[in-house]
Amino acid sequence: MTFADADRLARLPNLVVSREGYNGYAAWFWLEPNLRDPILAKLEVRQAIAHAINREVLVATVWGGYAVPATGPESSLVKAFYTPDTQQSVRPETRRSAA
């Protein structure tokens, strides 16, 4: 089922569309640059790419609003290793401003 299908079905009066159930099997997607490439080997270039990606727009357009951007190395769904108090921002400027 596509996200557009989920939205269409959610408008039916006798049907409930829920995100619950398979949350623990959340898909993880990441960029893994080829560090042998002389340009991508530069930390500043990789940081620039990371900052250029608008994760909120990806959630809205690619995932139809059915995703949650990561805030650290562990999924917020893994309660044994994640709490909002200990989350680590993946964006350095956010970490600095919170300090």
Biotite code that builds the C-alpha atoms (Angstrom):
import biotite.structure as struc

atoms = struc.array([
    struc.Atom([0.000, 0.000, 0.000], chain_id="A", res_id=1, res_name="MET", atom_name="CA", element="C"),
    struc.Atom([1.315, 3.442, -0.831], chain_id="A", res_id=2, res_name="THR", atom_name="CA", element="C"),
    struc.Atom([1.139, 6.403, 1.512], chain_id="A", res_id=3, res_name="PHE", atom_name="CA", element="C"),
    struc.Atom([-1.354, 8.016, -0.861], chain_id="A", res_id=4, res_name="ALA", atom_name="CA", element="C"),
    struc.Atom([-3.521, 4.884, -0.528], chain_id="A", res_id=5, res_name="ASP", atom_name="CA", element="C"),
    struc.Atom([-3.294, 5.105, 3.265], chain_id="A", res_id=6, res_name="ALA", atom_name="CA", element="C"),
    struc.Atom([-4.445, 8.723, 3.186], chain_id="A", res_id=7, res_name="ASP", atom_name="CA", element="C"),
    struc.Atom([-7.300, 7.878, 0.813], chain_id="A", res_id=8, res_name="ARG", atom_name="CA", element="C"),
    struc.Atom([-8.424, 4.947, 2.962], chain_id="A", res_id=9, res_name="LEU", atom_name="CA", element="C"),
    struc.Atom([-8.224, 7.050, 6.134], chain_id="A", res_id=10, res_name="ALA", atom_name="CA", element="C"),
    struc.Atom([-10.961, 9.275, 4.709], chain_id="A", res_id=11, res_name="ARG", atom_name="CA", element="C"),
    struc.Atom([-13.428, 6.369, 4.596], chain_id="A", res_id=12, res_name="LEU", atom_name="CA", element="C"),
    struc.Atom([-15.917, 6.651, 7.473], chain_id="A", res_id=13, res_name="PRO", atom_name="CA", element="C"),
    struc.Atom([-15.802, 2.986, 8.581], chain_id="A", res_id=14, res_name="ASN", atom_name="CA", element="C"),
    struc.Atom([-12.050, 2.463, 8.400], chain_id="A", res_id=15, res_name="LEU", atom_name="CA", element="C"),
    struc.Atom([-9.214, 3.450, 10.700], chain_id="A", res_id=16, res_name="VAL", atom_name="CA", element="C"),
    struc.Atom([-5.670, 3.708, 9.384], chain_id="A", res_id=17, res_name="VAL", atom_name="CA", element="C"),
    struc.Atom([-3.063, 3.317, 12.100], chain_id="A", res_id=18, res_name="SER", atom_name="CA", element="C"),
    struc.Atom([0.716, 3.606, 12.154], chain_id="A", res_id=19, res_name="ARG", atom_name="CA", element="C"),
    struc.Atom([0.858, 1.267, 15.146], chain_id="A", res_id=20, res_name="GLU", atom_name="CA", element="C"),
    struc.Atom([1.877, -2.360, 14.929], chain_id="A", res_id=21, res_name="GLY", atom_name="CA", element="C"),
    struc.Atom([5.032, -2.548, 12.866], chain_id="A", res_id=22, res_name="TYR", atom_name="CA", element="C"),
    struc.Atom([6.827, 0.384, 14.464], chain_id="A", res_id=23, res_name="ASN", atom_name="CA", element="C"),
    struc.Atom([9.559, -1.880, 15.826], chain_id="A", res_id=24, res_name="GLY", atom_name="CA", element="C"),
    struc.Atom([10.428, -2.853, 12.279], chain_id="A", res_id=25, res_name="TYR", atom_name="CA", element="C"),
    struc.Atom([10.984, 0.711, 11.190], chain_id="A", res_id=26, res_name="ALA", atom_name="CA", element="C"),
    struc.Atom([13.057, 1.106, 8.071], chain_id="A", res_id=27, res_name="ALA", atom_name="CA", element="C"),
    struc.Atom([16.405, 2.817, 8.435], chain_id="A", res_id=28, res_name="TRP", atom_name="CA", element="C"),
    struc.Atom([17.822, 4.726, 5.517], chain_id="A", res_id=29, res_name="PHE", atom_name="CA", element="C"),
    struc.Atom([21.153, 6.488, 5.445], chain_id="A", res_id=30, res_name="TRP", atom_name="CA", element="C"),
    struc.Atom([23.765, 7.800, 3.079], chain_id="A", res_id=31, res_name="LEU", atom_name="CA", element="C"),
    struc.Atom([27.048, 5.973, 3.047], chain_id="A", res_id=32, res_name="GLU", atom_name="CA", element="C"),
    struc.Atom([29.543, 8.018, 1.049], chain_id="A", res_id=33, res_name="PRO", atom_name="CA", element="C"),
    struc.Atom([32.469, 6.411, -0.703], chain_id="A", res_id=34, res_name="ASN", atom_name="CA", element="C"),
    struc.Atom([35.330, 7.666, 1.458], chain_id="A", res_id=35, res_name="LEU", atom_name="CA", element="C"),
    struc.Atom([37.844, 6.660, -1.215], chain_id="A", res_id=36, res_name="ARG", atom_name="CA", element="C"),
    struc.Atom([36.449, 9.466, -3.348], chain_id="A", res_id=37, res_name="ASP", atom_name="CA", element="C"),
    struc.Atom([38.756, 12.453, -2.709], chain_id="A", res_id=38, res_name="PRO", atom_name="CA", element="C"),
    struc.Atom([35.842, 14.896, -2.471], chain_id="A", res_id=39, res_name="ILE", atom_name="CA", element="C"),
    struc.Atom([33.655, 12.764, -0.205], chain_id="A", res_id=40, res_name="LEU", atom_name="CA", element="C"),
    struc.Atom([36.655, 11.918, 1.965], chain_id="A", res_id=41, res_name="ALA", atom_name="CA", element="C"),
    struc.Atom([36.559, 15.499, 3.258], chain_id="A", res_id=42, res_name="LYS", atom_name="CA", element="C"),
    struc.Atom([34.590, 15.789, 6.488], chain_id="A", res_id=43, res_name="LEU", atom_name="CA", element="C"),
    struc.Atom([33.404, 19.288, 5.579], chain_id="A", res_id=44, res_name="GLU", atom_name="CA", element="C"),
    struc.Atom([31.846, 18.016, 2.334], chain_id="A", res_id=45, res_name="VAL", atom_name="CA", element="C"),
    struc.Atom([29.985, 15.231, 4.131], chain_id="A", res_id=46, res_name="ARG", atom_name="CA", element="C"),
    struc.Atom([28.778, 17.693, 6.760], chain_id="A", res_id=47, res_name="GLN", atom_name="CA", element="C"),
    struc.Atom([27.580, 20.065, 4.026], chain_id="A", res_id=48, res_name="ALA", atom_name="CA", element="C"),
    struc.Atom([25.620, 17.239, 2.388], chain_id="A", res_id=49, res_name="ILE", atom_name="CA", element="C"),
    struc.Atom([24.077, 16.295, 5.735], chain_id="A", res_id=50, res_name="ALA", atom_name="CA", element="C"),
    struc.Atom([23.036, 19.896, 6.384], chain_id="A", res_id=51, res_name="HIS", atom_name="CA", element="C"),
    struc.Atom([21.640, 20.294, 2.856], chain_id="A", res_id=52, res_name="ALA", atom_name="CA", element="C"),
    struc.Atom([19.140, 17.467, 3.323], chain_id="A", res_id=53, res_name="ILE", atom_name="CA", element="C"),
    struc.Atom([15.824, 18.731, 4.648], chain_id="A", res_id=54, res_name="ASN", atom_name="CA", element="C"),
    struc.Atom([14.672, 15.737, 6.658], chain_id="A", res_id=55, res_name="ARG", atom_name="CA", element="C"),
    struc.Atom([11.263, 17.250, 7.397], chain_id="A", res_id=56, res_name="GLU", atom_name="CA", element="C"),
    struc.Atom([10.570, 17.656, 3.663], chain_id="A", res_id=57, res_name="VAL", atom_name="CA", element="C"),
    struc.Atom([11.621, 14.025, 3.104], chain_id="A", res_id=58, res_name="LEU", atom_name="CA", element="C"),
    struc.Atom([9.189, 12.889, 5.810], chain_id="A", res_id=59, res_name="VAL", atom_name="CA", element="C"),
    struc.Atom([6.365, 14.895, 4.242], chain_id="A", res_id=60, res_name="ALA", atom_name="CA", element="C"),
    struc.Atom([6.978, 14.153, 0.564], chain_id="A", res_id=61, res_name="THR", atom_name="CA", element="C"),
    struc.Atom([8.714, 10.780, 0.347], chain_id="A", res_id=62, res_name="VAL", atom_name="CA", element="C"),
    struc.Atom([7.180, 9.105, 3.385], chain_id="A", res_id=63, res_name="TRP", atom_name="CA", element="C"),
    struc.Atom([3.800, 10.844, 3.251], chain_id="A", res_id=64, res_name="GLY", atom_name="CA", element="C"),
    struc.Atom([4.157, 12.006, 6.846], chain_id="A", res_id=65, res_name="GLY", atom_name="CA", element="C"),
    struc.Atom([4.508, 8.414, 8.098], chain_id="A", res_id=66, res_name="TYR", atom_name="CA", element="C"),
    struc.Atom([8.132, 8.718, 9.225], chain_id="A", res_id=67, res_name="ALA", atom_name="CA", element="C"),
    struc.Atom([10.062, 10.206, 12.135], chain_id="A", res_id=68, res_name="VAL", atom_name="CA", element="C"),
    struc.Atom([13.520, 11.696, 11.531], chain_id="A", res_id=69, res_name="PRO", atom_name="CA", element="C"),
    struc.Atom([16.259, 10.223, 13.691], chain_id="A", res_id=70, res_name="ALA", atom_name="CA", element="C"),
    struc.Atom([17.678, 12.383, 16.471], chain_id="A", res_id=71, res_name="THR", atom_name="CA", element="C"),
    struc.Atom([20.606, 10.139, 17.331], chain_id="A", res_id=72, res_name="GLY", atom_name="CA", element="C"),
    struc.Atom([22.286, 6.849, 16.583], chain_id="A", res_id=73, res_name="PRO", atom_name="CA", element="C"),
    struc.Atom([19.424, 4.749, 17.997], chain_id="A", res_id=74, res_name="GLU", atom_name="CA", element="C"),
    struc.Atom([15.786, 4.684, 16.952], chain_id="A", res_id=75, res_name="SER", atom_name="CA", element="C"),
    struc.Atom([13.332, 6.284, 19.355], chain_id="A", res_id=76, res_name="SER", atom_name="CA", element="C"),
    struc.Atom([11.397, 3.016, 19.080], chain_id="A", res_id=77, res_name="LEU", atom_name="CA", element="C"),
    struc.Atom([14.090, 1.094, 20.961], chain_id="A", res_id=78, res_name="VAL", atom_name="CA", element="C"),
    struc.Atom([13.088, 2.113, 24.483], chain_id="A", res_id=79, res_name="LYS", atom_name="CA", element="C"),
    struc.Atom([15.904, 0.150, 26.152], chain_id="A", res_id=80, res_name="ALA", atom_name="CA", element="C"),
    struc.Atom([18.511, 2.440, 24.576], chain_id="A", res_id=81, res_name="PHE", atom_name="CA", element="C"),
    struc.Atom([16.638, 5.671, 23.888], chain_id="A", res_id=82, res_name="TYR", atom_name="CA", element="C"),
    struc.Atom([15.006, 8.314, 26.035], chain_id="A", res_id=83, res_name="THR", atom_name="CA", element="C"),
    struc.Atom([14.139, 11.885, 25.054], chain_id="A", res_id=84, res_name="PRO", atom_name="CA", element="C"),
    struc.Atom([16.422, 13.064, 27.881], chain_id="A", res_id=85, res_name="ASP", atom_name="CA", element="C"),
    struc.Atom([19.479, 11.411, 26.354], chain_id="A", res_id=86, res_name="THR", atom_name="CA", element="C"),
    struc.Atom([18.777, 11.887, 22.668], chain_id="A", res_id=87, res_name="GLN", atom_name="CA", element="C"),
    struc.Atom([21.659, 13.222, 20.656], chain_id="A", res_id=88, res_name="GLN", atom_name="CA", element="C"),
    struc.Atom([20.966, 15.611, 17.843], chain_id="A", res_id=89, res_name="SER", atom_name="CA", element="C"),
    struc.Atom([22.385, 14.604, 14.487], chain_id="A", res_id=90, res_name="VAL", atom_name="CA", element="C"),
    struc.Atom([22.774, 18.286, 13.667], chain_id="A", res_id=91, res_name="ARG", atom_name="CA", element="C"),
    struc.Atom([25.775, 19.882, 15.443], chain_id="A", res_id=92, res_name="PRO", atom_name="CA", element="C"),
    struc.Atom([24.266, 23.390, 15.492], chain_id="A", res_id=93, res_name="GLU", atom_name="CA", element="C"),
    struc.Atom([21.267, 22.029, 17.411], chain_id="A", res_id=94, res_name="THR", atom_name="CA", element="C"),
    struc.Atom([23.569, 20.412, 19.959], chain_id="A", res_id=95, res_name="ARG", atom_name="CA", element="C"),
    struc.Atom([25.481, 23.655, 20.430], chain_id="A", res_id=96, res_name="ARG", atom_name="CA", element="C"),
    struc.Atom([22.358, 25.795, 20.822], chain_id="A", res_id=97, res_name="SER", atom_name="CA", element="C"),
    struc.Atom([20.924, 23.426, 23.430], chain_id="A", res_id=98, res_name="ALA", atom_name="CA", element="C"),
    struc.Atom([24.079, 23.569, 25.558], chain_id="A", res_id=99, res_name="ALA", atom_name="CA", element="C"),
])
